[in-house]
Each structure stands twice: as C-alpha cells, then as structure tokens.
Amino acid sequence: MARWLALFGGLCLLALAHSAAVPTVDTMVVAKSDDTIATTPTSVADITTEESSPPIKLTEMEVISEVSLRYAHTTVVARVRNPAKRAQEAHFRVLLPETAFISGFVMTLDGKSYKAYVKEKEEAKQIYQDAVSQGIGAAHISAKARDSNHFTVAVNVEASSNAIFNLTYEELLVRRNGVYNHAINLHPGALVPKLTVTVHIKESEKLIELRVPEIRTGNEIDATKDDAQNSRATIVRSHDDREATITFTPDLQEQERLIQLYTEKSKESAAASHSSSSWYSAEPETTTPEGVLGQFVVQYDVARPKDGEVLVNDGYFVHFFAPTNLEALNKLVVFVLDTSGSMMDRKIIQLREAMQTILGELNAGDYFSIVEFNSAVTVHDLKEADGEPPKRHYSYFDYDKNVTLVPPSPATPENIAKAKLIVSWLQASGGTNIGRALDVAVELINKGVDWKASESAVVPAAKENSDSPQAAASSDVTTAASTEVAVEKTEDKKTAKSLEPIIIFLTDGDPTVGETDPKRIITRVQEKNYGENKATIFSLAFGEDADRKFLRKVSLRNGGFMRHIYEAADAALQLRDFYRQISSPLLAHLKFTYPSGQVKSDSLTKHEFRTYYAGSEVVVAGRVEDSATEITPQLAAFCGVRDGYGRKRYEVIPRVPVEKKKSGYLPLERLWSYLTIKQLLDKHDAGEDAPHKDDEKSEHEKKALELALKYSFVTPLTSLVVVKPNATNAVNAESVDKAAGIGPVSGGPLSITSNLLARPMASHNSFGHFGLSGPAPAAAFGAAYISPGFIRLPAPTTTFAPIVTPKSVLVDYNLLNYPWAEALIIPQNDTLLLSTDKDTVALKLATLSEVPKESSGDAECASAVDGGAGVCVYLTRCDSAKHITAQVYSTTYCAVSQGYAGVCCKREKVDIVH
C-alpha cells in the first residue's frame, strides 16, 4: 500500500509585483496542496500519435551540491533535445531525500524560462482556478502525506528544440554512526552522454574523515569505512583540509555497468521480499525501472572542539555539539515485537535474525525485556529457555487475556543466550494488539528493574473500545491497583534512575484487536509515559502496510522517531543498523541555556533533548541580539560514570565573540529557517498544537508558513500549481491512493514511478529520476495514468510545429559556461535577478564582446568563490564561477562598473585562457 507519495516543488520568489497573484503567459507558478480540485479533462483530440518519431534524448545531466557547515544546497540540471519534427513529451522526475525542502524550480523551453513561485495553499488554489477559467493549461497536484518526496513534471518540447530543467533543494545533513551522509540520487532513465556530479564541502574545522563508497544499489544501510570505495570519484582537498571537492563523471560504459548492477540487485531484493506462500500478501509484481545508476554518497566528519562549536554570522548563530570520550549510560530496553499473522514467512525470519545481533550488542549493565504481541501480549520470562519450544495455539480473541509481568533481566552473557533462544522460537499468528502491547511496555518501564513478581503478578485486560473516557480511566485504575497487590516492590531508586529507558516498538500493520483507535492509543501511552523516567519510544514500521503517520506521532510525542524498515532482502541489516544508532546513550536530559541580552529567546530552535547518542549530533540555532558582543551558552546534562551504576552532572560553558564582520559562506540564516520550519511541523504532526478551530491554522502552522514563504521553501503548508502558457486544457493529478489498482499505461517508457523505485526511500536514502518518453497514447492523459505527485502539461492544440534552431539565453551574454545563471536571467531587460536571504538584487549583463571592468582596477573583496579574499570581476572573467550554484553566487556576488554582475574571485582564477 503506497500511502505516502506526493509532490514537492518550488522556487525562490521573484520580486515582481505584477506576477505575484495573477497567472500570465510568461509565468509558471508552483506550490503545493493536499486538496482536490475539479479540473477540465484533457481532450483526446489534442493528442496525435500517427507518426513515429525519434525519441527525446537526455543530452546532459549535472548535479552540483554545495555543503557548508553540514547544510547542503543541491542543484540538479537536466538538458534534453527533441530531434523530431513534431512536439514530444519529456518527463523530469526527482525522488528527493525525505528531509529536503525544494527551494527552486525553473523550466527553459525553446530559450524561454518559466520560473516557479512558492505560494500559500489557498492562494495557489485560486491562481490555479483562475488559470483554468482563462483557458490556460494547468495542472494541480492532489497530495496526501507530508513525508512525500516525489517531484515530477511532464511538458511538451517543440520540434527540433531543447528543454532545460533546473531543480534546487536544501537539507541539513544528519550525523549517524560518526559521519555525515550526503546522498546524490542518480536515475537519469537512460544513458547520458555527459553526466557530472560535483560536491563541494566547506567546513570551519578540518575534515578528519572523507570517503566516497561505491554507488549504492541493493543494500540501503549506511556504508562503513570497510566497504569498497568509488574508484572513479576524485577527491581534491584544499584550505588546510577544511574544504574538499568531489567529482564523479561516469562515462557511458560505467553507466551501463551500474545500470546492470542495479537491475540485478533489484531483482534479488524483489524476489526475497515476497513469498509466494504468504496468504496475506497482495503486493503486485513490480518492474525494475530503467536507467537507474543508484546513489552517489559522500561521507565525512569534522574535527570538533571539546566543548562544541558555536558559529556566529550576520545576526544568526548555530551551536553544534557532539561530544566523545564519555562513558555510555546504562539503559533499560523494552523490545516490543509484532508476531501477528502478517509477519509470517520472510518478515518473521528477518526479525529473528536481526534480534540475534541486537541482543548480542547489549552492553554490560543494561537491562532488557522482550514483549511479544499478536492478538495476545506476552512478556517473556528467560526461564522459558530451560524448557522445550512452546506449542502455541493462538486465537484471534486472546486480546482480553491477562498479561503476566516479568521483571527486566540484566544483560549478562547467560541471559542474552537465553533471550536469543526464545527469539528464535517466535512464530507469526493472530491479530495486532498494538494498544495493549504499548501499555504493558510503559508499565514495565515505570516499575524499573529491582522488583520481584509472584506467580499471580498480572495486568488484567483493560476494557478496550470503550466510548467513555471515564471507563478508560477506570481501566487504568484497575490495572494499576491489581498490579500493586500482586507485586512485592523492592525497587532501588538509585538503580532505576541510573538507567536510560527506551522502548523499541516494531509492527507491520494497523491495530486490529483490542483498542483499535490510534488517537486513544496515543493518549493512553502519553498519560502513562511521563515524568523524569519517561521512556523514549522508537517506532519501526516494517513494510508498506504499517500506519506510518500513527507510528510517527507515537514517537514524536515520546521523544523518539519513526523509521521505515523496507521489506526486502536487507531488512535484517536495516534493523541492526537502526539499533546501532541508539545503542549507546552518552548524555541524558540535555538543556542548552542562552543568556538574555545575547540571544533572542523566541528565535531558538529546540534546545532541550531527552538523550544524546554516540555518533550523532545536537544542533541548536537562533538569532543574536544586536547589542551582543559575545555568546556564553550553558549546557547541562547527565553522563555515565566509570565505576558501575549511577550518573553525574555534565556542564559545558563555551565563550564565543560576536563579530560584526559578515562571512559569505556561512549559511546560518537559511540553516536556522530550515531547522525552525522542520521542528514546527513536527510539533504540529505530533498534535502539540494549542486548541484551535478546525478551519484555522494552529500557531505552529502559522509560524512555519510565514518562514516558508519568506525563504521560499516548499512545505506541506504551500500548494503546487503549474500554469503553462499556450495550452488550452487542465489536468488534475491524483495521489496514488485515489488511483489504487490502476497500473501503468503502456506507451512512453518510464511514464510512471514503480513501487520498486520507491522502495529505497528510507529517511536518509532515496533515489532521483530523470525520465524521458516519446509521444504518449491518448489514454495516458487520463487521471488514472497520473503517478503520485505527477504533473502533465497538456499538448498544444497544434501538434506539428515549424523546425526552429534553439538558442540558449546564455549565448546572448557569453555565459554558455555558466549554466547555473540561466534560471536567473531576465532577457527582456538584460539583467540577472538574484534572490538573497534579505532582498532581490538586479545586476546588469553585458551583451557586447567587451567585458565590463573597473577603470581603477579590480577591487578587493573578502569572500571569494574558492574561499578567502579575492577581487571583484565580471562573471565571465572568473574561471571558478563556472561550476557554482545560484546559492553560492548569492553569497559571493558583487557589482562591477556601475552595476554589472560581478563575483568575488581568487586572483589566480581571473582571466584564465584554456
């Protein structure tokens, strides 16, 4: 069940008043909406397929990623050519990283650029409706899930002409297992004559780890230093190891090898994913998408000061904190494992396999419990390992049975061996009693470790599905009271407080027995899981049928996160990889305090954290007070001790001066806005909003929307509407849920995204896709053909167009070697329009062969493209500016000779002759 696909798209807002609200023939408007709008169906008469034509060709694909202080700004440019004597349809598809926000999209068709604008959802809906009423071709996206990351647009490319697609997105890289992982998604859909990937990393501290593993195909867990490295990637370090440029340019032969390798791995994974004997499985067979190279991944880490790193620039600060050399905190882990009927065959085998490794990685001093649930809930007693494997006879109606509580066990070698044996006996059968399982898990956490259970120590079944809140409350009282009578408590409070409580909850479906209302389950868990000993709950959604929205909310409300475990050959590896990320808590109850008068308190991102885990990183950002001369944050937490149980207080108080000098390469303002929007949306998704009317936005939504519009980020609060000039029809693009059961329509290749393509979309792994197709059959323009988040712009009424010689707008300004500039050029008045974080700047472009220069000589500037100081020169004089991005230019631009577009360039890179 693919319930998560949607469309993200957008571009930095162009500051032209006349184009802000009304669609014109020169404007494309892109925003996002999860509302359905009735549209005018495409006329079959608009489409002609009489004549076979040479297909559209992808001639070049370039991916440029600028990473500054872990903040990545990635630009994807695809160039296509239609060699036919008739218009043909070209598809541009990208499957973005789940954490990314699109910040720009431009299409250039036959030399004319159409820019995309971020709009609030309701405003974009009105623009769309106005376009339809005026007879302008349009497409509206009906999307559902927030974690969707498909971007797809299909347009008609005129005969003998070119099209250029330019998409930019931004993300804050997350540190896992000691490194930052930056994945560049390569799915061109065909062999590309010229394919280039460039990643430029610029950090304030030295790069102590930098590696480029082989292109990833089947195994989607993070690569390690022991894995094979990409021999075709070149790495050039510079600036005292604080910068590095990684380049990957696979030729056609290498692309063929990667495509073949991906195809083979995909078939192996698909074969392992679906068992023919699984009575519950209704997954359709998927077709391996064509032209997939895989993921180009860069992993790196930086040296870090002992007390963390605080950077200040232009009124904003960011605080990075990732301490090492600390003793790990002991933990109390409750594994809550789904063994319902839907876990049969491959899933239960993979769960058993993963738990063998996970149990073996428990640390001395840890405690653990294993809670198994199907229709019934069982807390396993390690004494079971001394007997024979149990003969289980599950009944769908076992949900009302009492649960016998068993104290957690210390992680000794003997106990771990017994637990492994018990786990190896797990069998799948029955329903899915999620509510009861979580209730029991929290009960175990609340009791701690040092208590003894008599033979009658049970938790009676709660009265599930009660419509009365009083009845639910009564059930809680009954359970608690019964447990109190049955349990002889000998809790050592000092021991209990020294353990970090964690619940790892795995399921592959929805609640089907007992309490089946997700809202009530979440409320019940939150009412019991609170206080200083509140457990962090991590939810693992196994396969496509789990309710990820529900599981995400459970985790967000309880300090954890949800991870999607894909049902494939490497599922056991995915489970083990997840556990290793949380296996070593180093600090508990972290609190960052920033003195008043130094930082604007209402601007702070999240600054209190339940736990810090080894190999990760804590990031806090905010705005600096204008009068501040220094920042002296205080960090307080608790860490482990070397001599057994217990913990001690941990404090750090760094002192950082606030310099008024602006540094161009520090993207602190955008990093702050990105992080703030993400956290506001998380609070909204977790249901932490204050009461408000259903038809009104919450305070969290209002703040997130304001920032998204200001910084041109596409979020769930903005809408996506595409208005294409010179077309006469409109098409509604539906989510995959509404087109359930409708497969791809034969015709143009790669015209729909397969389930297999979507499979690698883990929270840190996802593929991009640039597909091309020739003329599509008439049926392809129906709503049933639309893939998730798919835009199709209708064909013009005149199918055949005169042959023209395409000319890029860059030619007129001698900027052919500066492709990133194409999206910024306004040819009507020979200007380059640049959107910065503060305003929009118009710079003049030279159309004559003579290059603008200052009569007094090149002026010095502080922030050159390659770092350090440089001189301000016209764009075409700077060799280093050829392969930057618009984002980099916004921090390094300058004005030459009365307002011409200049750039700060290293002297040795000026006026180079090739």
N, C-alpha and C positions, 0 to 999 in steps of 0.2 A: 504494500500500500504506500504509494508515494503521496504523502500529505504535506510535503514541506517545500514544494517548489514555487518560486515566484520570480519576479523581475526586479532587479535594482538597476537604475541608470540615472545619470545626471551630469551637470557641468557647472563650472563656476559661473556665477550670474554676470551677465553682460550688462553694464550700466547704461542702457539706452531706454529712456522713459517710454518711448512710443511702443516698444516691443514687450513691455512688462505684462500687459494684460490681454492684448488682442492679437490673435494669430495673423501673420501676414505671409505673403508668398515668399519672403526671404527668411522666415523664422521656423525653426523646429523647436518645439517645447517638449521637454522630457521631465516627468515627475513620476510619483508612484501612488497607486491607490489599491485598496483591497475592496473597493465597491464595484458592483456590477452595473454597467450602463448599457442600455439598449442601443444598438447601432444599426446602421443601414447595411444589409448584406451585400457582399460583392456580387456584381453581375457576372454571370458566366460569359456574357458577350464581350467582356473586357479582356478576355484571355484567349490567346491564339497559340495553338501548338501544331500548326500544319507542317512546318518546315523544320527539319533537324538542323542544328547549328553547332558549331564548335563551342564547347563549354567555356564558361567564365574561368579564368585562370588566376590563382593566387600567385602574384609575382614576387612579393616581398613581405616579410613579417619581421618586425623589430620590437623587442621588449627592452625597455630601459627602466631600471629601478635605482632610485637614489635613496640610500638609507643613512639617515643622520640621527644619532642617539636612539637607535632601535626603531625609529619612525620611518616607515617605508612609503615612498611615493612612486608608484609604478605606472608607466605609460605603455600601452600596447597599440601598435600601429600595424594595420594590415592594408596592403595595396593590391587591388585586383584589376584585371583587364578583361573587357568583353571584346573578343576578336570578331564576333559575329556581325552580320548586317542587320540585326534586329535587337531590340531590348531583351535582356535576360535578367533573371533574378539572382542576386548574390546574398548570401547569409553571413552575418557576423555574429559569432556566438562566443561567450565567455562564461565559464563557471568560476566565480570568484571565491577567494578564501572567505570562510564564513564570517570572520571578524572584520572584513574590509568594508569601507564605505566608498562608493563611487563618488568622484568629485568632478568628473568632466567627461563629456562625450561630444564628438564632432564628426559629421559625415561630410566628405567632399565629393560631390558628384559632378563630373564634367567640368571641373575647375571652380565650382561654386560650393562654398562651405555652409552647412546648416548646423547651427550651434544648439545645444540643449541647455535648458534652464531648470533649476530646481524651484518647484512651486509647492505651496501648501496644498493638501489633498483636495479640499473643496474648491479652491481657486482653479486648480488644474482641471478638475471635472468640468467647470464652467467653460474653460478655454476649449476643451475637447468638444463640448456640446455646441459651442459657437462655431467651431470649425466644421462640424458635420452639417449644421444648418446653412452654412455658406457654401456647401458643396466642395469643401477642401478635403482631400484624402487624409484620413487619420486612423490611428489605432490606439485602443485603450487597453490597459493591462488590468485584468482582474486577478489579484493575487491574494494569498491567504496567510502564509506563515512568515514570521519575522526572520527566521534563520535561512530564508531562501537566498541563493546567490547565483541565479541564472541571469545572464543578460543576453538577449537575442534580438537582432533586428534583421529584417529582410527587405531589401529595396531593389527596384529595377534599375539596372545600369544600361544606359543608352548604347546604341550600336557603336562599335569602334571607339569606346571611351573608357576612362579609368574611374575608379572609386577608391577613396581612402577612408578607412575607419580609424578613429583615434579615441581610445578609452583610457581614462586615468582612474586609479583608485588608491586609497590610502589605508594603512593599518599600522598599529603598534605591535611590533614583534614580541612574542611571548617567550620567556626563558623556560625551558624544560630540560631536565636532566643535565643542567650545567651549560647549555648552549642556546643561542637564539636560532630559530629555524625560519628561513625565508624561502618560500616555495614559489617558483615561477611556473605557471601552468602552460604546457605546450601541447596544443591539439589543433594543428592547422587544418586538418581534414584532408590534406593532400601533401605531396612533396612540394617543397618551396625552394625555388632556385637560390634565393638569398634569405637566410634565416640567421638572425643575430640576437643574442641575449647578452645584455651588459648590466652588471650590478656594481654600483659604486658605493662603498661603505666609508663613512666618515664619523669617527668617534672622538671623544675628548680624551679617552685613555687608550693605552696600547691594546692592539688586538693580540691576545695570547693564544687564541685558538681560531683557526680559519681552515675550513675544509669544504670540499665540493664532492659529495658522494656521487656514485653512478646515478644516472637517470632512474627515477623510481618507477616501478611498473606494478607488480602484484602485491608486494609487501608494503603496507602503508604505515608501519610504525616508524618512528624516527631512526635514522641511521646513526651508527656509532663510529668512533674513530677506527674501529677494527674492520669496518666494511670497506669494500673496494671503492676507490676514488675515481672520479671522472678524468680520464687521461686527456680528453680533448678540451678541457676547460683550462684557460690560462689565468694565472693569478699574479698581479703586479702590486707589490706593497710600496707605500710611499709615506712621507712625512712622519718619520720615526715610528713606523708601524701603527700609526693612528688612522691610516687610510689604506684602502685596497680597492683595486678594480678587477673584477672577474668577468671574463668574456668567454662566450660559448658560441661557436659558429659551425654547426654540423653541416657537412656537405650532403649531397643527395644520397650517396652511398651509406653514410652514417644514419641518415634519416630512415632509409629503408630498413636498416638493421634494427633500429629502435622500434619502428612500427611493427616489425615481425615479432620482436621480443614481447612487446606489449600485448599483441594479439594472442600469443601462446600463453602468457601468464593469465590473461583474462579468461581464456577458455578453461584453464586449470582451476581457476578460482570459482567460475560459474559451475563447473562440474562438482566441485566439493561443496558448494553452497546448498544445493537442492538434492535431496534424497528422493528417489522415486517411490520409496516405501512410506514416505511421510503422509499420513492420512490428512493432516491439517493443511498441507501446503497447496496454495493455489497460485503460486508465482508463475507468471508466464516466462517462457524462454526468452532470453534477451539476445540481441545481436550485437556482436562486438563492433563498436564504432570504428570507422575507417580513419586512417591518418592520425592516430594518436601516438605521439612520441613519449609522453609521460611528464614527470615533474622534474624540473631543474631546481635543485635545492642547494642553498648556501647556508652553512652552519658556522657560527662564530661566537666568541666570547671575548670579554674585555677584562683587563686588569682593573681592580676596583679598590679604592681606598678603604682602610679598615673600618671607618665609621660611616661608610656610604658616600654617595656623590650627590651634591646639590649644585645645580647649574641655574644661573640667572641670566636673562636676556630680554631687553626691551619690555620690561614690566611683567614678565612671567617667570616662574621657576618650575623646575622638576626635581624631584628627590628620588634617586634610585637607591634601593637598599637590598643587598643580597649577601649577608654575612656568611663566612665559612669558619671552619675550625671550632665549631660549637658541638657540645655533646648532644646527641639526639634525645629528645624526650621519649620516655616510655609511653606506650599507647594501649588503650583498650579498644579492640576492633571487634565489631559485631558484623559478621558476614550474613547477609540476608539473601538467600538464593532461591530463585524461582525454579521449581521442578514440575510445573504444570504440564498438561498433555502437549502443548505447543512447543515445549522444549525437547521433544522426542528426537531420537536419531542424532544427527550431526551436532546440534546445539548442546545436548547434554554431554556428549563426548568431549566437546571443546571446553565446556565448563569444568568437567572433571580434570581435564588435562591442565588447564590454567591454574586451578586451585592447588594442584600438586606443587607447582613452582611458587605460588604466592604464599602458601603456608610455610614453605621452606625458607622464605625470606623474612619471616617474623624475627624480631630482634630479641635477644635475651632481656628479660624484664618486661616484655609485652604480655598482655593478656588477650584472650580471644574467645569468641563464642560463634557457633555455626547454627543459624536459624534457617531451616528449610521450609518452604511453603508451596503448597498447591491448593487443594480445597481446604486441607487442614494446615496447621502450623506446628512444627516440631523444633524444640530446642535440643540439639543433640548432646548426649552425655558420652564422654570419651570411654566410659566403661563398655559401651556397645562394641568397641573394637575387640574386646576379650572374648566375644561370642561369635556365633555364625552370622553371615549376612541375613538381615531380616527378610521375611516373606511378607511383602506389603500388599494389602488389598484396599486400595483407595476407593472411596466413594465420593461422588460429587457433593454429597450432603454432609461431609465431615467438618464443614466450616464451623459448626456450632459446638464442637468438642472443646473441652478444657485444654489448656496448654500447661504442661509441667515445666516449671522454671528450673534451670540448672546454672549454678554459678560459673562465671568465666574461668577458663583454665590458663595457668601460666604457660608461656611459650618455651617449654623445655623440650629437648630432643625427643624424649619419650612421648610427650603429649602431642607433638607435631606429627610423629609417626602414626599415632592412633587416629588423629584427625584426617590424615591422608587416606588411611584405610576406609574410614567412614565415608569420605567424599567419593571414593572410588565405587561405592555401592549405590550412589544416587541414581534413581530411576525417574522417568517423566511420566506423570499421570495426573488426571484430575483437573480442577478449575484453578483460578488465580485469586487467592485471598490476600490481596495487597494490603488492605487496611489493617487486618489482624496482624500480619507479619510485621509491619512497621510499629504497631502498638506494642508488640512483645519486645522488639529490638530496643525501643526507647525505655521500656520498663527495665530491661537488663542494664542499660547504661545508668539509669537512675539509682539502681541498687549497688553499683560499684562491684568490687571483687571479693571482699572479705566477708562473705556471709555463707551460711550453710542452709541447705534446703532439706526438709524432711521428706519422706516418701509422699506426703499429701500436699507438697508445695505446688500449687496450681494457680493459674489465672483463669477464672471462669470466662466463658464466651460472653462477649458484650452483646447487647441487643441491637443487632445491626439493622440498617434500613428503617430506623425509627424516624418518624416525621417530626417528633417532638424534641426540641433542644433539651428540655428537662429530662426526657428519657435518656438521651445520650449522656447527660451529666450524671444521672443516676447510675448508668452502667459503669462510668469511671469510678464512682464511689464504691460500688460493689466489688469491682476488680481490686482496687487498692486495699479495701478492708479485708477481703479474703486472703490476699497475699500477705498482709501484715500478720494475720493469725497463723498462717502456715509456716512462716519463715522465722527462724531464730536468727536475729541480726547481731552480728559481731563485727560490724564494719569499722575498720581502722580509717578514720577520716583523712589522716595524713597520707596513707597509701592511695586512697581514692583520688585525692586532689592532685597527686603526682602523675596521674595517667591522663593522656590526651584522648578524649572519647571520639571515636569515629564509627560511623555506620556506612558500610558499603552495600548498596541495595541494587540487585540485578534482577531485571524482568524482561520478558519479551512480548508482553501483551497488556491488555487493559484489566482492571479489576472486574471479575465476573461472578464471584460469590462473596458472601458476607456483605460488608459495606461496599457498594459499587459507585457511590457518588464521589468523584475526585475532590470536590470542594470540601466535603465533610471529612475525607481522609486527611487532607492538608490541615484543616482546622484542628482536628483531633491530635495530630502529631505536634503541631505548634503549641497546643495547650499543655502538653506533657513534656516537651523538649525545651526547657528554658533554664535560665539561671547560669551560675558560674560553670556548672558542669554540663552545659548544653552540648550535645553531640553535633559534629559536622556530618552532614549526610551527603554522600556522593551517590548519584543515580547513574546506573548503566543501562541504557536502552539497547537491548540485544535484538538486532534485526529491524525490519521495516514496520512491524505491527505494533510496537510499543508506542504508548501515548507520550511522545517526547515533550509536548507542551506541559502536560501534567507533571512529568518527572522533573522537568526543568524548574517548575515552580516549587516542587518539594525541596529541591536542593538549594535554590536561591533563598528561600525562606529560612533555611537552616545552615547557611554559611558555606555550602559546597557548590558543586557544579554538576551538570549532566554531561555524560559522554556517550556518543552513539557508537556502539560496537557493531560493525558490519558483519553480516552472516556470510562468511567466506572462509577460504582455506586458512587464513591467518587470524581468525577470530581469537584463538587462544593467545597468540602473540599480542594482539591488541589489549586483551585483558591484563596480561602481565605487564605490558608497557604502561598502562594506566596506573596499576598498583605501585610501580616503582616511582612514579611522580609524587605519591603521597605517603610513601613508606617511612620517611624519615622527617618527622616534625622537629624543627630546631628551636622555634620560639612560639610562645602562646600569649594570647591577649596583647597583641601589639597595639600601641597607641602613639600616634605622631601628634605632637603639640607644637604649634607655631605661635610665638608671642604676638599679642595685639600691637598694632603700630608697625609691624613688619610685613604681615600678610593679610590680605582681605579675607576674613574668615568665611564669608558667604561664597567665595570662589573655590574653596578647597574641594578637591575630589575626595573619594573615600580615603579616610586616614585612620580607621580603626579596623584591625584584622584579627580574626579568631586564631589563625595559625600561619606560620611561615614554614614552608617545606624546603628541604635541601634541594638545590639545583634550580629553584625558581627565583622570582624577583618581586619585590614590592615596589610599586610606583605611586607617588603622590605628586600632584601638580596643583598650581594655583596662581593667583595674581599677586604681585608685590605692591605694597603701599608706595605711593610716590615719594614719600619722605624717608623711606627706609634706606639705611646705609649698610646694613648687614642683616643676615638671617641666621638665627640661632635656634633651630628646631630641637625639641627634646623627644627622644624615642624611649619609651618604657615598655618592657616586656618581661617574660619569664623564660629562662633557659634551663636545660638539664644540668646535672652535676655528675662528676666522675665517680663518686663513692656511693653508688646504689640509687635507691629511690629518692624522690624529692626534686625540688627545683629552686632556683634562686633568681633574684631580680636582676634584670639586664637593662642598662641605661647607656645611651649614647647622646652626646650634645655637641654636634659639629658647629663650626662658626664659619660663615661664608660671606664675604663682602659683596655688596650690590654695586656693580659697576654701571655707570650710565652709558658707556660705550656699547653700541649695538653690534652684534655679530651676525652676519648674514646667514650662516649655515645652520644656526640653531633653530629648529622649527618648533620652539616651545609653545607658541600660541596655538598652533594647529594641533599639537600633541595634547595640550590641555583641553581644547574644544572636543576633540575626538574622544578622549577618556571621559569627559563630563557627560557627553551625549550617551555613550555606551552605558554608563552607570545609572543615569536617569531612566533609560529604557529598561534596564534590569530591575530597577525598583518598581517600575510600572508593571512589568511582567510578573514580578513576584507578588503583586497585589498589595504593595505597601503604600498605595495612594490614600490620601485622606478622603473621606466620603464626599462624593460629588454626584451631580445628576448624570444619568446615563448618556444624555446627548451633549454633555460638556466634557472638555478635556480636563484631565487632572493637572495638578500643579507640576508634577514631573513631566507630563507630556508637553505642557506649555513651555517649560524651560528648554526641553530638548528640541522642540520645534523652532523656537527662537534662534537657538545656536545653529541648528541645521540650515536654516535659511541664510543666516549671516555668513556661514563658512562654506556654503554650497555643498553640503553633504547630503547624499540621498539616504533617507532613513524610512522606517515604516510610517512616519508621520507626513511624508510627502507623497505626491502622486506622479505617475508616469504617463504622460500623454505625448503622442508623437503626431505632429501635424506636418504633412508633406505637401509642398506646392505642386500645382498642375496635375492633381489626381482628383477623381470625382466620387470615390466611394469610401466607406469606412468599414473597418472590420473590428469586431470585438475579440480580444484574445482571452481565452478562458484558462483557468487553472486546471491542472491535470485531474483534480478531484471531480470536476464537473464533466470531464470528458472520459470518465472511467470506463474502461473496457474497450476504448476505441484505439486501435493500433495505428501505426504509421500508414500513410497512403503511399503507394508505390509511385515512383516518378523521379524527382530530383534526389540525388543521394544526400544523406545527412540532413534531411529536412526536419527531422525530429530527434530529440535527445533521448537515448535509450536509458533504461534503468541501470544497465551496466555502467554507463558513463557516470551516472550519479553516484554509484556505489562508493568511490573513494572520497566522498565529501565528509570526511571527519572534521572535527572542529579546527584542525590545523592542516588538513590535506584536502585539496580539491583541484580539479582539472579545468583548464581553459579550452575553448573550442572555437576555431575559425573555420566554418564550413562554407562550401560553395555548392551551388546547384544550378542547373540549367533551367529551361522553361518547365514550370510545374503544370500538372494537369488541372483542369477546371475544378475538380473535387478538392484539390489541395487548398483552395481558398475558403473552404467552409470552416466554421468554428471548431468542428470536431478534429480538424487537422492540426490545430494550433498546439504546439508543445508548451509546457509550463513557462510562463514569463516570455511569451513569444510575440513579437510584433511583425505583422506582414503589411507592408505598404502596397496598396493596390496598383496594378499595372495601369499606365496611362491609356486613354481610350484609343490613341493611335499607336498601334503595335510597332509598325516599322518607322524608323527614324532615319534621316539622311546621315551618311557617313561623315563624321567630323574628325578633325585632328585634335585630340585632347591636349590641353596645356595646363600644367600646374600653375597656380597663382604664384608659386615661388620663383618661377622663371622671370617674371617681370622685375623682381627685386634682387636678382643674382643670389638667391638663397636656396638653391637646389640642394646644397649640402647641409642645410639646416632644417630638416623635416619637421621638427617639433614646433617651428614657428608658423607652420601653415594654418593651424587652428586659431591663431591669434591675429591674423592679418585681415584688415578691412580694406579691400582693394578700392572701394568707392572713393576713399579719401587718402589712400596711400599711407595708412597708419597701422601700427601694431598696437593692439589693445590688450593691456596686461592687467589682470586682476591680482592684486596683492591682498594680504590679510587686512589692510586698512582701507584701501580705496582702489580705484581703477585708473591706470596711467595710460595715456595715449602718447606713443612715440612715433616720430616720423620715419618713413622708409625712403631710401634713395632709389630712384628709377633710372638714373644715368649711370654710365660706366665709372664715373669719378666717385671715389669713396669719400664720405664726409670726414674731415679731420679738423681738430682744433688748430687755429693759426699759431697759438702759443706753445704747441706741442702737447703730447699726451699727458693728461693729468693723472696723478697717482690716486689709487683707491685702496681701501682696506681689505675687501673681501673678494678675492679672485675666484674664478670658476674652479681652479685646481687647489684652492686654499691659499691662505697667506695674502700678502699685499700684491698689487698689480697696477696696471694702468688702464684708464678708461678709453676704449677704442670702439669704433663702429663694428657691428656684428661680424661682417664678412672678413675682418682683419684678424679675428681670433680663431685659431685652429681648434682650441679646446672647446669652443662653444658649439661645435657641430653635433655633438652627441649628448648634449644635456637634455633636460626636460623643461617644460614651461615653469614648473615649480622651482627648479634651480635658478632659472632666469629671473624669477620674481625676487630672488634674494641677492642677485649679482648684477642687475641691470644698472645702467647709468645713462646720462644724456650727453650726446656729443654734438658740438657745433649747432647750437640753437634748437635742441630737442630731438636729434636723430637717435635711433635705437642703438645704444652702446652697451658694452658689457665689460665688467672688470676682468682683465685677462693678465696672466703672467707674461712678463716681458719676453721671455724666451718662446712664447707661443704666439707672438704677434707677427703678422706678415710672413708666415712660413710658405715657401714655394714647394709644392710637391711635384 
